[in-house]
Amino acid sequence: MDSSANCPFCHITLPPSQLQRHANSHFDEDDGVADAEKDEQLARDLELAQQLSIPPSSLTLQENNTMDEKISCLIALQYRSSFYHVKFPGGLISLLSNCFELDADTNSTILLSGYVDHFQSLASEDIGWGCGWRNIQMLSSHLLSHRHDARELLFGGSGFVPDIPFLQRWLEIAWEKGFDALGSHHFNHSVYGSKHWIGTTECAAIFRSFGLRARIVDFGPKELQSFFLSVPGTSLTPTVMTANASDKRKAFQVYGPMDRYLVGRNSDVSQLDSIVNDKSQSTTNYMAGGSDHSMANRFPRKKEGHQVLLDWVWNYFSEESLTTSVQNRHVVITNRVPLYFQHDGHSRTIVGIQFRPQKNGVPQYNLLILDPAHRTVALERSLGENAGWKKLIKRGVHTLKKPQYQLCYIDPGIAIGEEMEQLKKIDSVFIEF
């Protein structure tokens, strides 16, 4: 056995016992923060690089890594996330479309997002904490399949969906670029190798860092509005930013969606209201890098209860989709990107919606959802056999029992210049139940 080994990044010769920690320093600014999980994952990364026979010269980094060098290194090391590939042409969405076409209820209209790969949480990897990452993977699979502009930019133009550890690296890169600075602070600027829950703000930060116009919409009752305006850059921001370092641990640190729900369980609403700035209302109409034509600002808000969320989703998928030539079709494949759907304790991906007119004038909707907690094989089998799939995928308004929900959606186009700078500040639009 050799008594020394070369770092695949900078070629320094080191004893094998020091190699992993040194290699990790090329990603982390402080060698001392690398923990056992990071070392283990990096060992996998290095092993993979050797298996792929990546020339060391292509991964060379200087002692002071630049952002471009870090990104180049990440692109070279990242690998495709493993998932069960549905064999039916067009995947699960085509199977779902077929089931609706065979449905005797032809009085309904179904809008679908188009091709999406289903990424399930695995017991050996991410059960209990990885749903957010799996939903990002699902949205990414759609973008890579349907949008050439996004395919050229996402994950360094790799053309595939990376595994969770590499998505965690991409989130850290987004933070380092200045996207969602307060969210980065909450996670102490590091998620790689961790089991932290993430939500819509982290989803938006990743996609925005590639120039995609990811937006967040909050839904909830008026009396809980302060919770929803607490995403980074909104009403709670001045309070957190002006707190002394010694007080930050005691403050209401409500950065990402999961923090919002945790604070909601342990704090009285009036306590949070007392620290909300009177100007918070002005943030409800702001969307970083957005325009007057954004979905959030087109929504009719005078609805009752959770029906307002389903109305929004219908408007989202139907906008620019139901032209005269397709209005009479039973199933319509739209150009819309799936929605990241967050609530207390879990998140899922909305891939479409079913509409059925009612005699009382109130439309009946069913959200069509892919859940990371479900097995892809079970979804494929139930859709292929046209049996049992409705219990897995269809969700009516009666299933929406949480007081708070969030959606992350992605508008068309790529941001550049000043718009990219605006996208670094992540705000949400509040819509009252």
C-alpha positions in Angstrom: 0.0 0.0 0.0 1.3 3.5 -0.9 2.3 5.6 2.0 1.0 8.8 0.3 -1.7 9.9 -2.1 -2.3 12.8 -4.3 -5.3 15.2 -3.8 -7.3 14.9 -7.0 -8.0 18.7 -6.9 -4.6 20.4 -6.2 -2.2 17.4 -6.6 -0.6 17.9 -3.1 0.9 14.7 -1.8 -0.5 13.7 1.6 -0.7 10.7 3.9 -3.9 8.7 3.2 -5.2 9.6 6.7 -5.2 13.3 5.8 -6.5 13.1 2.3 -10.2 13.2 2.9 -10.0 16.2 5.3 -7.8 18.1 2.9 -10.0 17.4 -0.1 -13.0 18.6 1.8 -11.3 21.9 2.4 -11.7 22.6 -1.3 -15.4 22.9 -0.7 -15.5 24.2 2.9 -13.8 27.5 3.9 -12.9 26.0 7.3 -11.3 22.5 7.5 -12.5 22.2 11.1 -16.2 22.2 10.3 -16.1 19.0 8.3 -17.9 16.3 10.2 -18.1 12.5 9.8 -21.0 12.6 7.4 -19.3 15.1 5.1 -16.1 13.0 5.1 -18.1 9.9 4.3 -19.9 11.5 1.4 -16.7 13.1 0.0 -15.1 9.7 0.1 -17.9 8.5 -2.2 -17.4 11.5 -4.4 -13.6 10.9 -4.7 -14.2 7.2 -5.4 -16.6 8.0 -8.1 -14.3 10.4 -9.7 -11.6 7.7 -9.8 -14.0 5.2 -11.2 -14.9 7.6 -14.0 -11.2 8.2 -14.6 -11.6 12.0 -14.4 -8.1 13.5 -15.2 -6.8 15.2 -12.1 -5.8 18.2 -14.2 -9.5 18.8 -15.0 -10.3 19.2 -11.3 -7.3 21.4 -10.4 -8.2 24.2 -8.0 -6.0 26.9 -6.6 -5.6 27.3 -2.9 -8.1 30.2 -2.9 -11.0 28.7 -4.7 -13.1 31.0 -6.9 -16.8 30.5 -7.4 -16.2 29.3 -11.0 -13.7 26.7 -9.8 -16.1 25.4 -7.1 -18.8 25.1 -9.7 -16.5 23.4 -12.2 -15.5 20.9 -9.5 -19.1 20.2 -8.5 -20.1 19.7 -12.1 -17.3 17.2 -12.6 -18.1 15.2 -9.4 -21.9 15.2 -9.4 -23.7 12.1 -10.5 -27.2 11.2 -11.6 -29.7 10.4 -8.9 -30.9 6.9 -9.1 -34.7 6.4 -9.5 -37.1 3.8 -10.8 -37.7 4.7 -14.5 -41.3 4.1 -15.6 -41.1 2.0 -18.8 -44.3 3.2 -20.4 -43.7 5.9 -23.1 -44.2 9.3 -21.6 -43.9 8.0 -18.1 -46.4 8.4 -15.3 -48.1 11.5 -16.8 -49.0 9.5 -20.0 -50.3 6.7 -17.9 -52.4 9.2 -15.8 -53.7 10.8 -19.0 -54.8 7.4 -20.3 -56.7 6.7 -17.1 -58.6 9.9 -17.4 -59.3 9.3 -21.1 -60.8 5.9 -20.1 -62.8 7.5 -17.3 -66.6 7.4 -17.8 -66.8 10.9 -16.4 -66.2 12.9 -19.5 -67.9 16.0 -18.1 -64.6 17.0 -16.4 -61.5 18.7 -17.7 -58.0 17.6 -16.7 -54.9 19.8 -17.0 -51.5 18.1 -16.7 -48.0 19.4 -16.6 -46.3 17.1 -19.0 -43.5 14.6 -18.4 -42.3 14.2 -14.8 -40.1 11.6 -13.3 -41.2 10.4 -9.8 -38.5 10.4 -7.1 -39.4 8.4 -4.1 -37.8 8.8 -0.6 -35.7 5.7 0.2 -35.4 4.1 3.6 -31.7 3.8 3.2 -31.3 7.5 2.2 -33.9 10.1 3.1 -37.1 8.7 4.7 -38.4 11.3 7.2 -36.5 14.3 5.9 -35.9 14.2 2.1 -39.3 15.0 0.7 -38.2 18.6 -0.2 -35.2 17.4 -2.1 -37.3 14.8 -3.9 -39.8 17.4 -5.1 -36.9 19.6 -6.4 -35.8 16.5 -8.3 -39.3 16.1 -9.8 -39.5 19.7 -10.9 -36.0 19.4 -12.3 -36.9 16.3 -14.3 -39.7 18.2 -16.0 -37.6 21.3 -16.7 -34.8 19.2 -18.2 -37.4 17.4 -20.4 -39.5 20.4 -21.5 -37.3 23.6 -21.5 -34.2 23.8 -23.5 -33.2 27.1 -21.9 -33.3 25.5 -18.5 -31.5 22.3 -19.6 -28.5 24.4 -20.7 -28.3 26.1 -17.2 -29.5 23.6 -14.6 -26.7 21.8 -12.7 -24.0 23.1 -15.1 -25.7 21.8 -18.2 -25.2 18.2 -17.1 -28.6 17.2 -18.5 -29.5 15.1 -15.6 -31.0 15.4 -12.1 -28.2 15.1 -9.4 -28.4 13.0 -6.2 -29.4 14.7 -3.0 -25.9 15.3 -1.7 -25.1 17.3 -4.9 -28.3 19.2 -4.7 -27.2 20.2 -1.2 -24.0 21.5 -2.7 -25.9 23.4 -5.3 -27.9 25.0 -2.6 -24.8 26.1 -0.8 -23.4 27.5 -4.0 -26.7 29.5 -4.4 -26.3 30.8 -0.9 -22.7 31.8 -1.6 -23.9 33.7 -4.7 -26.2 35.7 -2.4 -29.5 34.0 -3.0 -31.6 33.8 0.2 -29.0 35.2 2.5 -31.2 34.9 5.6 -32.1 31.3 4.9 -28.4 30.6 4.5 -27.8 32.1 7.9 -30.4 30.0 9.5 -28.7 26.8 8.2 -25.3 28.2 9.2 -24.5 28.3 5.5 -24.2 24.5 5.3 -26.6 21.6 4.5 -24.2 19.2 2.7 -24.4 15.8 4.4 -27.2 16.9 6.7 -30.7 15.7 7.2 -32.2 19.2 7.5 -35.8 19.7 6.3 -36.1 22.2 3.5 -39.0 23.9 1.8 -40.1 26.4 -0.8 -37.5 29.0 0.0 -34.6 26.5 -0.6 -36.4 25.3 -3.7 -36.6 28.8 -5.0 -33.0 29.7 -4.1 -31.7 26.7 -6.1 -33.7 27.4 -9.2 -33.2 31.2 -9.0 -29.4 30.7 -8.8 -29.6 29.2 -12.4 -31.7 32.2 -13.6 -35.1 30.5 -13.3 -38.0 32.7 -12.1 -39.1 30.7 -9.1 -41.8 32.3 -7.1 -43.5 31.6 -3.7 -47.2 31.9 -2.8 -48.5 31.6 0.7 -52.1 30.6 1.6 -53.7 30.9 4.9 -56.2 32.7 7.2 -55.9 36.5 7.7 -55.1 36.1 11.4 -52.0 34.1 10.5 -50.7 36.4 7.8 -47.6 37.3 9.9 -46.4 33.7 9.6 -46.6 33.7 5.9 -44.9 37.0 5.4 -41.9 35.7 7.4 -40.0 34.2 4.5 -36.6 35.8 4.0 -36.9 39.4 2.8 -40.3 40.2 4.2 -41.8 41.6 7.4 -39.7 39.8 10.0 -36.5 40.5 8.2 -35.8 43.9 9.9 -36.3 42.4 13.3 -33.9 39.5 12.7 -31.3 41.7 11.0 -31.2 44.3 13.7 -31.0 41.9 16.6 -27.7 41.6 18.4 -25.7 38.5 17.9 -26.5 37.4 21.5 -30.2 37.9 20.9 -30.5 36.1 17.6 -30.9 32.7 19.3 -33.8 34.1 21.3 -35.5 35.9 18.4 -38.3 34.4 16.3 -36.0 33.0 13.6 -38.6 32.2 11.0 -36.7 31.8 7.7 -37.8 28.8 5.8 -41.3 27.2 5.7 -40.6 24.5 8.2 -39.4 27.1 10.8 -42.7 28.9 10.2 -44.7 25.8 11.1 -42.5 25.0 14.1 -42.8 28.5 15.5 -46.6 28.3 14.9 -46.8 25.3 17.2 -44.9 26.9 20.0 -45.7 30.6 19.8 -48.9 32.6 20.2 -49.9 34.5 17.1 -50.1 37.7 19.0 -46.5 37.4 20.0 -45.4 37.2 16.4 -47.8 40.0 15.4 -46.1 42.3 18.0 -42.8 42.1 16.1 -44.3 42.5 12.6 -43.7 45.8 11.0 -46.8 47.8 10.0 -45.4 48.0 6.5 -45.7 44.3 6.1 -48.8 44.7 3.9 -46.7 46.3 1.2 -44.8 43.0 0.6 -47.9 41.1 -0.4 -47.8 42.5 -3.9 -44.1 42.2 -4.4 -42.4 39.4 -6.3 -38.7 39.6 -6.9 -38.0 39.9 -10.6 -41.7 39.6 -11.3 -44.2 41.6 -13.4 -47.8 42.6 -13.4 -48.6 39.5 -15.4 -47.4 37.0 -12.7 -49.9 34.3 -11.7 -50.0 35.5 -8.1 -51.2 38.9 -9.0 -53.9 37.7 -11.4 -55.7 35.5 -8.9 -59.3 36.4 -7.8 -59.0 36.5 -4.0 -62.7 36.7 -2.9 -63.1 33.0 -2.3 -63.9 31.1 0.9 -61.7 28.5 2.7 -59.2 26.2 1.0 -61.1 26.5 -2.2 -59.0 29.5 -2.9 -55.9 27.4 -3.3 -57.6 25.0 -5.8 -58.8 28.0 -7.7 -55.3 29.3 -7.9 -53.9 26.0 -9.1 -56.6 25.8 -11.8 -55.8 29.3 -13.0 -52.1 28.5 -13.0 -52.5 25.4 -15.2 -55.3 26.9 -17.4 -53.6 30.2 -18.2 -52.4 30.1 -21.9 -53.5 26.5 -22.1 -57.3 26.4 -22.8 -57.2 28.0 -26.2 -60.3 27.7 -28.5 -58.8 24.7 -30.2 -58.4 22.6 -27.1 -61.3 23.9 -24.8 -63.5 20.9 -25.7 -60.8 18.3 -24.9 -61.1 16.1 -21.9 -57.4 15.9 -21.0 -55.0 18.7 -21.8 -51.2 18.6 -21.5 -50.1 22.2 -20.6 -46.8 24.0 -20.8 -46.8 24.6 -17.0 -44.1 23.4 -14.7 -45.3 21.2 -11.8 -45.8 22.9 -8.4 -43.9 22.4 -5.2 -46.6 22.0 -2.6 -45.6 22.5 1.0 -47.6 22.1 4.3 -46.8 21.4 7.9 -44.5 18.3 8.0 -44.5 17.3 4.3 -44.3 18.4 0.8 -45.5 17.0 -2.5 -45.5 17.8 -6.2 -48.7 19.0 -8.0 -48.7 17.7 -11.6 -52.1 18.8 -12.6 -55.7 19.4 -11.6 -59.2 18.1 -12.5 -62.2 20.3 -12.9 -65.8 19.3 -12.7 -68.7 21.8 -13.0 -71.4 21.6 -10.3 -75.0 22.7 -10.4 -74.5 25.0 -7.4 -72.0 27.0 -9.4 -69.1 26.1 -7.2 -66.4 24.2 -9.2 -65.2 20.9 -7.9 -61.5 20.4 -8.2 -59.1 17.6 -7.5 -55.4 18.3 -7.2 -53.3 15.6 -9.0 -50.3 14.9 -6.9 -47.1 12.9 -6.9 -45.9 12.1 -3.4 -42.3 11.3 -2.6 -43.6 9.0 0.2 -45.3 6.7 -2.4 -43.4 3.9 -4.2 -42.9 4.6 -7.9 -43.6 0.9 -8.7 -47.0 1.1 -7.0 -47.9 4.2 -8.9 -46.9 2.7 -12.2 -48.8 -0.5 -11.4 -52.0 1.2 -10.3 -52.1 3.5 -13.3 -51.2 0.7 -15.7 -54.0 -1.4 -14.3 -56.4 1.6 -14.0 -57.1 0.5 -10.5 -56.5 2.2 -7.1 -54.6 5.2 -8.6 -57.2 7.8 -7.5 -56.4 7.2 -3.8 -52.8 7.8 -4.5 -53.0 10.8 -6.8 -56.3 12.7 -6.5 -56.8 15.2 -3.6 -60.0 17.2 -3.2 -60.6 20.3 -1.1 -61.8 18.1 1.8 -58.3 16.7 2.1 -56.8 20.2 2.7 -57.0 20.3 6.5 -53.9 22.3 7.3 -54.2 26.0 8.2 -51.2 27.0 6.1 -49.9 26.0 2.6 -47.2 27.2 0.3 -46.6 26.8 -3.4 -43.4 27.3 -5.4 -43.9 27.8 -9.1 -41.6 28.7 -12.0 -42.4 31.3 -14.6 -41.2 31.0 -18.2 -37.9 32.7 -19.3 -34.4 33.2 -17.9 -33.4 36.1 -15.7 -30.3 38.1 -16.4 -28.6 41.2 -15.2 -30.5 43.3 -12.7 -33.3 40.8 -12.5 -30.9 38.2 -11.2 -29.9 40.6 -8.5 -33.6 41.1 -7.6 -34.2 37.3 -7.5 -31.6 37.0 -4.7 -34.2 38.4 -2.2 -36.9 35.8 -1.7 -40.3 37.2 -0.9 -43.7 35.6 -0.9 -47.2 36.7 -2.0 -49.9 36.1 0.6 -53.4 34.9 -0.5 -56.1 34.7 2.2 -58.2 31.6 2.7 
